[in-house]
Amino acid sequence: MAPEVPGIATNGSNMPALGLGTWELSPETIESILPVALEAGYRHVDTAQIYRNEQAIGQVLQNSGLDRDELFITTKVWVDRYQPDDLLASVEESLERLRTDYVDLLLLHWPVFSGHGMNPTLEALMRVRSDGLARHIGISNFNIEQTERAVAFCGPDVLTSSQVEYHVYLGQKRLRRVLARNNLILTAYMPLAKAHAVNDPVLWEIGAQYGKTAPQVALRWLVEQDRVAAIPSTSNPHHVKANIEIFNFSLSLEDQQRIAALDKKLRLCQPEGLAPDWDD
Ligand SMILES: NC(=O)c1ccc[n+]([C@@H]2O[C@H](COP(=O)([O-])OP(=O)(O)OC[C@H]3O[C@@H](n4cnc5c(N)ncnc54)[C@H](OP(=O)(O)O)[C@@H]3O)[C@@H](O)[C@H]2O)c1
């Protein structure tokens, strides 16, 4: 039987704590791996306009026969569509490709704003939500100062999630506190540190006690935290199945602390021209 993925409560719905990341998955790979993921129990899919795979995802989700309300679909607006009217048009294009009337979560992909600054783009994002094209809205790759400014502009409980790099080697201590204070779900991208965590001897040693692998321990450590979701990516059917088998064990406090001590502020995603001044 497919494992039950716990949901993180958001205004009025639940975001599954584990989703399938799809960056770098070609349409052909989506056609082969997404059906396996759905069969294994995944209901949360993370994509973006820039990934160029929304169409394949829409096709597979439609073919799956699953009800729309069983699924949680996230997409992200690319930075060249941040002008208010264009943002709305870009979301309509995404919805057409994804074959749906709404996405569950719509994010601004990177905090890159031209002369007009952040606020008109946030206003357009809020309009998309009030028009019903996105159930939830949020941000991605915002540093602390940008996060606080966005929350102050939108008001309390408007932004649902911030998607940032977060894994055993990047502790994000300060940002985590800010997100928790503002009730934002932290969606952890690169949750396996882009496979760097796969060979970690400490994670393997810990996993041996529970009959689990290092990647399973790395993912479990994330989803055990309050209001943290993880979106690992894989094109391997064995890995996609293994990555969801993390809801039938719990890490001891001592193991949680050993994993937290692996933090070495290793940041893997910092594209020039997009990344802000990170906080640590
Ligand atoms: N918002 C943003 O700016 C942003 C930036 C980066 C990523 N993301 C999102 O986060 C998702 C995940 O990030 P990511 O794909 O860069 O990194 P990741 O999920 O940390 O790592 C993916 C790598 O781990 C390997 N892997 C996965 N499961 C494994 C397992 N059980 N055992 C061994 N190896 C395993 C995969 O190889 P195999 O294919 O061989 O399994 C792949 O090389 C992306 O797909 C995307 O949706 C968002």
The ligand as an SDF file (V2000), in Angstrom:
LIG
                    3D

 48 52  0  0  0  0  0  0  0  0999 V2000
   13.2100   27.3350   -6.2950 N   0  0  0  0  0  0  0  0  0  0  0  0
   14.3780   27.1210   -6.8380 C   0  0  0  0  0  0  0  0  0  0  0  0
   15.1010   28.0460   -7.2600 O   0  0  0  0  0  0  0  0  0  0  0  0
   14.8830   25.7150   -6.9440 C   0  0  0  0  0  0  0  0  0  0  0  0
   16.2640   25.4830   -7.1550 C   0  0  0  0  0  0  0  0  0  0  0  0
   16.6880   24.1700   -7.2310 C   0  0  0  0  0  0  0  0  0  0  0  0
   15.7820   23.1170   -7.0930 C   0  0  0  0  0  0  0  0  0  0  0  0
   14.4560   23.3860   -6.9190 N   0  0  0  0  0  0  0  0  0  0  0  0
   13.4580   22.2820   -6.7930 C   0  0  0  0  0  0  0  0  0  0  0  0
   13.9480   21.3150   -5.8810 O   0  0  0  0  0  0  0  0  0  0  0  0
   13.9660   20.0440   -6.5190 C   0  0  0  0  0  0  0  0  0  0  0  0
   15.0500   19.1670   -5.9390 C   0  0  0  0  0  0  0  0  0  0  0  0
   16.3250   19.7410   -6.1280 O   0  0  0  0  0  0  0  0  0  0  0  0
   17.4690   19.0580   -7.0270 P   0  0  0  0  0  0  0  0  0  0  0  0
   16.8410   18.1790   -7.9980 O   0  0  0  0  0  0  0  0  0  0  0  0
   18.3190   20.1240   -7.5710 O   0  0  0  0  0  0  0  0  0  0  0  0
   18.3440   18.2820   -5.9440 O   0  0  0  0  0  0  0  0  0  0  0  0
   18.0990   17.0250   -4.9580 P   0  0  0  0  0  0  0  0  0  0  0  0
   16.6770   16.6010   -4.9870 O   0  0  0  0  0  0  0  0  0  0  0  0
   18.7260   17.3840   -3.6690 O   0  0  0  0  0  0  0  0  0  0  0  0
   19.0170   15.9100   -5.6010 O   0  0  0  0  0  0  0  0  0  0  0  0
   18.7130   15.2810   -6.8190 C   0  0  0  0  0  0  0  0  0  0  0  0
   19.8240   14.2710   -7.0730 C   0  0  0  0  0  0  0  0  0  0  0  0
   19.7720   13.2410   -6.0850 O   0  0  0  0  0  0  0  0  0  0  0  0
   19.7330   11.9580   -6.7150 C   0  0  0  0  0  0  0  0  0  0  0  0
   18.8440   11.1250   -5.8980 N   0  0  0  0  0  0  0  0  0  0  0  0
   17.5360   11.3330   -5.6070 C   0  0  0  0  0  0  0  0  0  0  0  0
   17.0690   10.3640   -4.8070 N   0  0  0  0  0  0  0  0  0  0  0  0
   18.0940    9.5150   -4.5840 C   0  0  0  0  0  0  0  0  0  0  0  0
   18.2270    8.3170   -3.8430 C   0  0  0  0  0  0  0  0  0  0  0  0
   17.2170    7.8060   -3.1460 N   0  0  0  0  0  0  0  0  0  0  0  0
   19.4420    7.6880   -3.8310 N   0  0  0  0  0  0  0  0  0  0  0  0
   20.4860    8.1940   -4.5280 C   0  0  0  0  0  0  0  0  0  0  0  0
   20.4230    9.3380   -5.2590 N   0  0  0  0  0  0  0  0  0  0  0  0
   19.2240    9.9910   -5.2770 C   0  0  0  0  0  0  0  0  0  0  0  0
   19.2140   12.2060   -8.1070 C   0  0  0  0  0  0  0  0  0  0  0  0
   19.7730   11.2930   -9.0120 O   0  0  0  0  0  0  0  0  0  0  0  0
   18.8770   10.1170   -9.7030 P   0  0  0  0  0  0  0  0  0  0  0  0
   18.0370   10.8000  -10.7450 O   0  0  0  0  0  0  0  0  0  0  0  0
   19.9160    9.2160  -10.2610 O   0  0  0  0  0  0  0  0  0  0  0  0
   18.0770    9.5040   -8.6120 O   0  0  0  0  0  0  0  0  0  0  0  0
   19.7320   13.6090   -8.4160 C   0  0  0  0  0  0  0  0  0  0  0  0
   21.0570   13.5350   -8.9180 O   0  0  0  0  0  0  0  0  0  0  0  0
   14.1530   20.3980   -8.0040 C   0  0  0  0  0  0  0  0  0  0  0  0
   13.8380   19.3230   -8.8510 O   0  0  0  0  0  0  0  0  0  0  0  0
   13.2100   21.5600   -8.1160 C   0  0  0  0  0  0  0  0  0  0  0  0
   11.8690   21.1000   -8.2070 O   0  0  0  0  0  0  0  0  0  0  0  0
   14.0080   24.6540   -6.8190 C   0  0  0  0  0  0  0  0  0  0  0  0
  1  2  1  0
  2  3  2  0
  2  4  1  0
  4  5  1  0
  4 48  2  0
  5  6  2  0
  6  7  1  0
  7  8  2  0
  8  9  1  0
  8 48  1  0
  9 10  1  0
  9 46  1  0
 10 11  1  0
 11 12  1  0
 11 44  1  0
 12 13  1  0
 13 14  1  0
 14 15  2  0
 14 16  1  0
 14 17  1  0
 17 18  1  0
 18 19  2  0
 18 20  1  0
 18 21  1  0
 21 22  1  0
 22 23  1  0
 23 24  1  0
 23 42  1  0
 24 25  1  0
 25 26  1  0
 25 36  1  0
 26 27  1  0
 26 35  1  0
 27 28  2  0
 28 29  1  0
 29 30  1  0
 29 35  2  0
 30 31  1  0
 30 32  2  0
 32 33  1  0
 33 34  2  0
 34 35  1  0
 36 37  1  0
 36 42  1  0
 37 38  1  0
 38 39  2  0
 38 40  1  0
 38 41  1  0
 42 43  1  0
 44 45  1  0
 44 46  1  0
 46 47  1  0
M  CHG  2   8   1  16  -1
M  END
$$$$
